[in-house]
Amino acid sequence: MATDERTRPGYFGRYGGRYVAATLLNALEELEAAFNAAMDDPAFHEEYHAILRDYAGRPSPLYPAGRLSERVGAKVYLKREDLNHTGAHKINNTVGQGLLARRMGKRRIIAETGAGQHGVATATVAALLGLPCRVFMGVEDVRRQSLNVYRMKLLGAEVVPVEGLQGTLKDACDEAMRYWMGTYEESLYIFGSVAGPHPYPTMVREFQRVIGDEARAQVLEREGRLPDKLVACVGGGSNAMGLFYPFIGDEGVELIGVEAAGHGIDTGLHSASICAGSFGVLDGTATLIIQDEEGQVLPVHSVAPGLDYPGVGPEHAWMHDTGRARYVCVTDEEALAAFRTLAQLEGIIPALESAHAVAQVLNMADELNAGDIVIVNISGRGDKDCEEVARLTSE
Ligand SMILES: *Cc1c(COP(=O)(O)O)cnc(C)c1O
């Protein structure tokens, strides 16, 4: 195993852990015990995979992208998480945590959301399981993401606007944690990425590794060998970790995480926590974060709403330090160009988040060889972004 989780549960080198108030420790310990028991129970895995198959539409295809391959001079496969129910990989995780909530006898689900995608995926699973759902969302995000607010409400969830400092994701996380602290006996907080206090980074990884488990089997079947490179965008890091994790022991497979450089690292308007961040604590975990000299978390920016997070999952920070994965960044401009390129080359409109991964493959064309096999994670579909891209590109 490539991590030291076994000897120090919840830690990835100097990253990870549980930096929370004492009252929240009880909730996290209860959750960890329930998660471990579920992982050891074949019936849990069976139900989880049955829902992913019959409801979410898994397995997602591994599509050989012929025209993109021609463009970059290597064999490129797209892992089609955009074809999942609700349009992204997030449903894999919310199904897992939703089933866990039911197994724990919880009567309510809580979630935070930034752009609204995790909120929608959580509200969807809450409806599926017949559990009431409360989603915390920054006031600014509520204003910007009115369609997703409508979706969550339509699905029966209650959306709670949070004022906070900026009225965005960070404030929503803080408020959701606070609310959970007071209500954990009856509620479960479904966290949206491989960040947050232990057990979330490990748990969300286990609920997203289905992406990599499938991709590994699919590429072996088609090619008879493992790929040379995997490429995925990194916000909190769940879609990337889900793809990477089953390949961690395969040393010949290069893992490439793509962060958002926004307007450019030099402008300070980015969300590249690994490429341009430093050691700190955010949302209860030690990791690489974007902060000033006094340790104040700084505002972040990306054209892709799902990448707009000032931290990153602790396991990614650790894989960066050990060199197991390589982290690069891509600007808004490059992502917008790749959004269009994939649409026109393959008839697939990627989410702006996923367009960062596509842009990286286009940027790497020079270093690719004709025989190379590259798998790119298309974490979500881009319908949600069309209006914004139209607005930005007509200026
Ligand atoms: C939320 C989201 C992301 C970023 O989250 P990760 O945890 O880094 O995967 C990426 N792509 C899409 C489509 C998303 O909705």
Ligand as a Chemical Component Dictionary entry (heavy atoms), coordinates in Angstrom:
data_LIG
# 
_chem_comp.id                   LIG 
_chem_comp.type                 NON-POLYMER 
_chem_comp.pdbx_formal_charge   0 
_chem_comp.three_letter_code    LIG 
# 
loop_
_chem_comp_atom.comp_id 
_chem_comp_atom.atom_id 
_chem_comp_atom.alt_atom_id 
_chem_comp_atom.type_symbol 
_chem_comp_atom.charge 
_chem_comp_atom.model_Cartn_x 
_chem_comp_atom.model_Cartn_y 
_chem_comp_atom.model_Cartn_z 
_chem_comp_atom.pdbx_ordinal 
LIG C1 C1 C 0 -17.322 18.866 -8.089  1  
LIG C2 C2 C 0 -16.712 18.561 -9.393  2  
LIG C3 C3 C 0 -15.316 18.448 -9.569  3  
LIG C4 C4 C 0 -14.330 18.736 -8.472  4  
LIG O1 O1 O 0 -14.397 17.907 -7.373  5  
LIG P1 P1 P 0 -13.307 16.788 -7.092  6  
LIG O2 O2 O 0 -13.594 16.380 -5.698  7  
LIG O3 O3 O 0 -11.962 17.401 -7.273  8  
LIG O4 O4 O 0 -13.553 15.708 -8.062  9  
LIG C5 C5 C 0 -14.824 18.089 -10.810 10 
LIG N1 N1 N 0 -15.657 17.869 -11.847 11 
LIG C6 C6 C 0 -16.994 17.975 -11.730 12 
LIG C7 C7 C 0 -17.845 17.715 -12.923 13 
LIG C8 C8 C 0 -17.570 18.316 -10.507 14 
LIG O5 O5 O 0 -18.899 18.408 -10.392 15 
# 
loop_
_chem_comp_bond.comp_id 
_chem_comp_bond.atom_id_1 
_chem_comp_bond.atom_id_2 
_chem_comp_bond.value_order 
_chem_comp_bond.pdbx_ordinal 
LIG C1 C2 SING 1  
LIG C2 C3 SING 2  
LIG C2 C8 DOUB 3  
LIG C3 C4 SING 4  
LIG C3 C5 DOUB 5  
LIG C4 O1 SING 6  
LIG O1 P1 SING 7  
LIG P1 O2 DOUB 8  
LIG P1 O3 SING 9  
LIG P1 O4 SING 10 
LIG C5 N1 SING 11 
LIG N1 C6 DOUB 12 
LIG C6 C7 SING 13 
LIG C6 C8 SING 14 
LIG C8 O5 SING 15 
# 
